[in-house]
Amino acid sequence: MFSSLTLVSLLSLAYPAIASPAACFNAKFELLAFGLGGKDWNAGTQDSWASGTAKDITTSGRPPFDGANTTCYTSQFYNAIYVLNGDASNPSALHIFDAGSNAWSTQSVTAGTFDPSSFDAILDHDTNVFYALSKGELFFLDMGSLVTANATAVSWTDVQQAPLPSGYQPVMALAQNHVHFLDVPGLPAGSADIFVIHFSKFQPDAQSYPNSNGNTFPAAHGQATSFFQASGVQQEFAFIPDDGSATYVVNVETNTTASLAGPTTKDASAKYSASITALVQLDSKGALSFLPYKQGDDATNSKATWQSVANLAASVPAGSTSSNTGSNSSSTNGTSSPSGSKSASSSHPSATGNSSSGASGNTSGATSLSFPAVISFSVAGILATVAMSI
């Protein structure tokens, strides 16, 4: 019996599942954190983050949050959370969290030529349609009004080859139903190429977003996320370069950029989300912090500092994101398919190729061993057991 074991199966026993947590807001702007310590949490609205503990909302049907770059997106109209890359064993699948009923379901997806291992995406506010750039191709995925998965697969549709340089690592941001592409090679600092969603076309010229003091956002890779409005489309997005040197808020109504404090934790693998009044960082060790934000109040924003989401820190200590727990039980409608046809017709997260796995961090325990040492010991023990049993 033991002789049929392969090295791959031995390694799968030895290596623990590595969590890739994600955080975003529901329509009430309660902060939800998924996959922290193998559980999911509701930290409540911003006024409750300073003390107490978060609410455990872990339930059946959830993805394991072990993908290479798990990201989540808020559908404000439908109070739903869409999770991409939430399951390493089924990376094409899309997981839906109905925030109104705290229920999970898994939507079958036809990927076609879309590569779930290499993309960046935004979820358009008004149309509830994903737009993603994957290996130079622009795709869309129409979510309709889904808050629960249905039996019919949804499909990534190839819109066109994007008029962007070959090898571009996308940094995408959404505002006013326009997809902004930052850090495009050849563009100066403070500029973005734009795809106009409602006309399904790229603008012929880049848009500039200057800063009155000259400190506009750099031509550098980073992460971007949009600030919501109480109603209506987003008008501003935040851009945080990988070096964490500053937080840049771009207003597409005034075509200007404001420079605010950079996150305390400098982490190129961090993920970001925003409500109306806060920008949240989830770093790669599972710690959450936020920058208070008041739209239209430059004086207040310039003095704002990053703070811990204390009630989540009290519930799940940073560094506990490595976990082999998680319920991936049913609620699955169908299986995702790699097939699909390319069409010429018409989403936080992170560029792809740049894995923001929420990865490491020390697991708790009396003995502290480096990760490779633990693996070497575990594999050796298994192999020794197999050898004696044959």
C-alpha positions in Angstrom: 0.0 0.0 0.0 2.7 2.4 1.0 4.7 1.7 -2.2 2.0 3.5 -4.2 2.6 6.8 -2.5 4.3 9.4 -4.6 6.6 12.1 -3.5 4.0 14.7 -4.4 1.5 13.1 -2.0 4.2 12.9 0.7 4.9 16.6 0.3 1.2 17.4 0.4 1.1 15.7 3.8 4.2 17.6 5.0 3.5 21.1 3.8 0.8 23.0 5.7 -1.8 25.0 3.7 -0.7 28.6 3.4 -3.5 31.1 3.8 -4.0 34.0 1.4 -6.4 36.2 3.4 -8.4 39.0 1.9 -10.4 42.0 3.3 -13.1 44.2 1.9 -16.3 46.0 2.9 -20.0 45.0 2.8 -22.7 47.5 1.7 -23.0 48.7 5.3 -19.2 49.4 5.2 -18.5 46.9 7.9 -14.9 45.6 7.4 -14.8 41.9 6.6 -11.6 39.9 6.8 -11.5 36.4 5.3 -9.0 33.6 5.9 -7.3 35.0 9.0 -6.3 32.1 11.3 -8.5 29.9 9.2 -11.6 31.9 9.9 -13.6 34.8 8.7 -14.4 38.0 10.7 -16.6 41.0 10.8 -14.9 44.0 12.4 -17.9 46.2 12.2 -18.0 49.8 11.0 -15.0 52.1 11.5 -16.2 53.5 14.8 -15.9 50.1 16.4 -12.3 49.2 15.3 -10.5 50.8 18.2 -11.5 48.3 20.9 -13.2 45.0 21.6 -13.1 42.0 19.3 -14.3 41.1 15.9 -17.2 38.8 15.2 -16.5 35.3 13.9 -18.6 34.8 10.8 -17.0 31.6 9.6 -19.6 29.3 8.1 -19.8 26.3 5.7 -19.3 26.6 2.0 -16.4 29.1 2.3 -13.3 28.8 0.1 -10.1 27.7 1.8 -8.4 31.1 1.0 -5.2 29.4 -0.1 -4.9 30.8 -3.6 -1.7 32.4 -4.9 -3.2 35.8 -4.8 -6.7 35.8 -3.3 -8.7 39.0 -3.9 -12.2 40.2 -3.0 -14.5 42.8 -4.5 -17.6 44.6 -3.1 -20.8 44.7 -5.1 -22.4 47.7 -3.4 -25.8 47.4 -5.1 -26.3 43.8 -4.2 -24.4 43.6 -0.9 -22.3 40.7 -2.1 -18.6 39.9 -2.0 -16.9 38.2 -4.9 -13.7 36.3 -4.3 -11.2 35.4 -7.0 -8.4 32.9 -6.5 -9.9 31.7 -3.2 -9.2 28.0 -3.8 -5.8 26.8 -5.1 -7.3 23.5 -6.2 -9.9 25.4 -8.4 -8.4 28.7 -9.3 -11.0 29.6 -12.0 -13.9 29.3 -9.6 -15.5 32.5 -8.2 -16.8 32.4 -4.7 -19.8 34.6 -3.6 -20.4 35.7 -0.1 -24.0 37.0 0.4 -23.3 39.6 3.1 -26.9 40.0 3.9 -27.3 36.4 5.0 -23.7 35.4 5.7 -23.9 32.5 3.2 -21.3 31.2 0.7 -21.7 29.7 -2.7 -19.3 28.8 -5.5 -20.0 29.9 -9.0 -18.8 27.9 -12.0 -16.7 29.9 -14.4 -15.6 29.3 -18.0 -12.1 30.7 -18.1 -11.4 30.4 -21.8 -8.0 32.1 -22.5 -8.2 34.1 -19.3 -5.3 33.0 -17.0 -6.4 33.1 -13.3 -2.7 32.9 -12.2 -1.8 36.2 -14.0 -4.2 39.1 -13.9 -5.4 42.3 -12.2 -9.1 43.2 -12.1 -11.6 45.8 -11.0 -15.4 45.3 -10.4 -17.3 48.2 -12.1 -19.8 49.8 -9.7 -22.7 50.4 -12.0 -22.6 47.4 -14.3 -21.4 44.8 -11.8 -19.0 43.6 -14.4 -15.4 42.6 -13.8 -12.7 44.0 -16.1 -9.4 42.3 -16.0 -6.0 42.4 -17.8 -4.4 39.0 -18.3 -1.3 38.6 -20.3 -2.0 41.7 -22.4 -5.6 40.8 -23.1 -8.6 42.8 -21.7 -11.4 40.5 -20.4 -14.8 41.1 -18.9 -17.0 38.9 -16.6 -20.6 39.9 -16.2 -21.9 39.1 -12.7 -25.4 40.3 -13.4 -27.2 40.5 -10.0 -25.7 37.4 -8.5 -25.6 37.2 -4.7 -25.9 33.4 -4.9 -24.2 31.1 -7.5 -26.4 29.6 -10.1 -26.1 26.4 -12.2 -25.1 28.2 -15.4 -21.4 29.0 -15.7 -20.4 32.6 -16.2 -17.6 33.3 -18.7 -14.6 35.5 -19.0 -14.9 37.2 -22.5 -11.9 38.5 -24.3 -12.6 42.1 -25.3 -9.5 42.9 -27.1 -5.7 43.0 -27.0 -5.0 46.0 -24.8 -2.9 48.8 -26.5 -0.3 48.6 -23.7 3.3 47.6 -23.9 4.2 43.9 -24.0 5.0 42.5 -20.6 3.2 45.3 -18.7 2.4 44.3 -15.1 -1.0 45.8 -14.6 -1.9 48.3 -11.8 -5.6 49.0 -12.2 -7.9 51.5 -10.5 -11.6 52.3 -11.0 -13.3 55.8 -10.9 -16.2 57.2 -12.8 -16.7 54.0 -14.7 -13.2 54.4 -16.2 -10.5 51.8 -15.7 -7.2 53.5 -15.0 -3.9 51.7 -15.9 -1.0 53.1 -13.8 2.8 52.5 -14.2 2.5 52.0 -17.9 6.0 52.0 -19.4 6.6 55.2 -21.3 4.1 57.3 -19.3 5.4 60.1 -17.0 4.7 60.1 -13.3 1.2 61.2 -12.5 -0.4 59.8 -15.7 -2.7 56.9 -16.5 -4.0 55.2 -19.6 -7.8 54.9 -19.5 -10.4 52.4 -20.7 -13.9 53.8 -20.9 -16.3 51.1 -19.8 -19.5 52.4 -21.3 -18.0 52.9 -24.7 -15.7 49.9 -24.5 -12.7 51.6 -25.8 -9.3 53.1 -24.7 -8.9 56.8 -24.7 -6.4 57.8 -27.3 -4.3 59.9 -24.9 -3.1 59.4 -21.3 -4.7 61.5 -18.5 -2.5 63.5 -16.2 -3.3 64.0 -12.5 -0.9 66.7 -11.2 -0.3 67.7 -7.6 -0.2 71.4 -6.7 3.1 70.9 -4.9 4.5 68.7 -7.6 4.4 65.5 -5.5 2.2 63.4 -7.8 2.2 59.6 -7.8 5.4 58.0 -9.2 5.8 55.8 -12.3 6.2 52.7 -10.2 4.4 49.5 -9.5 2.0 49.4 -6.6 -1.6 48.7 -5.5 -4.7 50.7 -6.1 -8.2 50.7 -4.7 -11.3 53.0 -4.9 -13.1 55.0 -2.3 -16.8 54.3 -2.3 -19.5 57.0 -2.2 -22.7 56.7 -0.1 -24.4 56.2 -3.5 -23.2 56.5 -7.1 -19.9 55.7 -8.7 -16.4 56.1 -7.1 -14.7 59.5 -7.8 -11.4 58.8 -6.1 -8.9 56.0 -5.9 -5.8 55.4 -3.7 -2.5 54.3 -5.1 0.2 52.9 -2.8 3.6 52.2 -4.5 5.3 49.0 -3.5 7.9 50.9 -1.4 5.0 52.3 0.7 6.6 55.8 0.6 3.3 57.6 0.5 -0.4 57.2 -0.2 -1.6 59.0 -3.3 -5.3 59.8 -3.7 -6.4 60.6 -7.2 -9.6 62.6 -7.8 -10.9 62.2 -11.3 -13.5 65.0 -10.9 -10.7 67.6 -10.5 -7.9 65.6 -12.2 -5.7 66.1 -9.2 -3.6 64.0 -6.8 -3.1 64.4 -3.1 -0.1 63.0 -1.2 -0.9 61.4 2.2 1.0 59.4 4.8 2.4 56.1 3.6 1.4 52.9 5.5 3.4 52.2 8.6 4.1 48.7 7.3 6.1 48.8 4.1 4.9 45.7 2.3 4.9 45.2 -1.5 2.6 42.1 -1.0 0.0 44.0 1.1 -3.6 44.3 -0.2 -5.8 47.3 0.1 -9.5 48.1 0.2 -11.5 51.3 1.0 -14.8 52.4 2.3 -16.0 56.0 2.2 -13.9 57.1 5.1 -11.0 54.7 5.4 -8.3 53.1 3.5 -7.4 49.6 4.8 -4.1 47.7 4.5 -3.9 43.9 5.0 -0.2 43.1 5.2 1.3 39.7 4.3 1.5 38.7 8.0 -2.3 39.2 8.4 -2.2 42.6 10.3 -4.8 45.2 9.4 -4.4 48.9 9.7 -6.2 51.9 8.3 -5.8 55.5 7.3 -8.9 57.7 8.2 -10.0 59.7 5.2 -12.5 62.6 4.7 -13.4 63.2 1.1 -12.9 66.8 0.1 -11.0 67.8 3.3 -7.3 68.1 2.3 -6.3 69.8 5.6 -7.7 66.9 7.7 -6.3 64.2 5.4 -2.8 65.7 5.4 -2.6 65.1 9.2 -4.1 61.6 9.2 -2.0 58.7 10.4 -2.3 55.0 10.0 -3.9 53.1 12.9 -4.4 49.4 13.8 -7.7 47.7 13.4 -7.5 46.8 17.0 -10.5 44.6 17.4 -9.2 42.3 14.6 -5.8 42.3 16.1 -7.3 41.2 19.4 -9.2 38.4 17.7 -6.4 37.1 15.3 -2.8 38.0 16.2 -0.7 39.0 13.1 1.3 36.1 11.8 -1.4 33.6 12.3 -2.5 33.5 8.7 -0.8 30.1 8.0 -3.5 27.5 8.5 -4.7 24.2 7.3 -8.2 24.8 8.5 -11.2 26.0 6.5 -14.4 24.6 5.3 -14.7 24.0 1.6 -17.9 22.1 1.7 -20.4 22.2 -0.9 -22.7 25.0 -2.0 -20.8 24.5 -5.3 -22.8 24.7 -8.5 -20.9 22.9 -11.2 -17.2 23.0 -11.8 -15.1 25.6 -13.5 -14.1 24.8 -17.1 -10.9 25.8 -18.8 -12.7 25.9 -22.2 -14.3 28.8 -23.8 -14.3 30.8 -27.0 -12.6 34.1 -27.6 -14.9 37.0 -28.4 -14.1 40.3 -30.1 -17.0 42.1 -28.4 -16.9 44.5 -25.9 -12.0 44.3 -11.3 -8.2 44.6 -4.3 -5.5 43.9 -4.1 -2.7 43.5 -7.5 -0.7 42.9 -10.5 -0.2 39.7 -11.4 2.8 38.2 -11.7 3.3 39.8 -8.4 2.0 37.4 -6.0 0.6 38.9 -2.9 0.2 35.8 -1.0 -0.7 36.5 2.5 1.7 34.1 3.4 4.1 33.8 6.0 4.4 34.7 9.6 5.2 32.4 12.4 2.7 29.9 13.6 2.2 29.7 17.3 3.7 26.9 19.4 6.2 26.2 22.1 9.0 25.4 19.6 10.0 27.9 17.0 11.5 26.4 13.9 12.2 27.9 10.6 9.8 26.8 7.9 12.3 24.8 5.9 13.4 23.0 9.0 9.9 22.0 9.8 9.4 20.7 6.3 12.7 18.8 6.2 11.8 17.1 9.5 8.3 16.2 8.4 9.3 14.8 5.1 12.1 12.8 6.7 9.7 11.4 9.2 7.2 10.3 6.6 9.8 8.8 4.4 11.2 6.9 7.3 7.7 5.6 8.2 7.2 4.5 4.6 10.6 2.7 4.4 9.8 0.7 7.5 6.4 -0.2 6.3 7.4 -1.5 2.9 
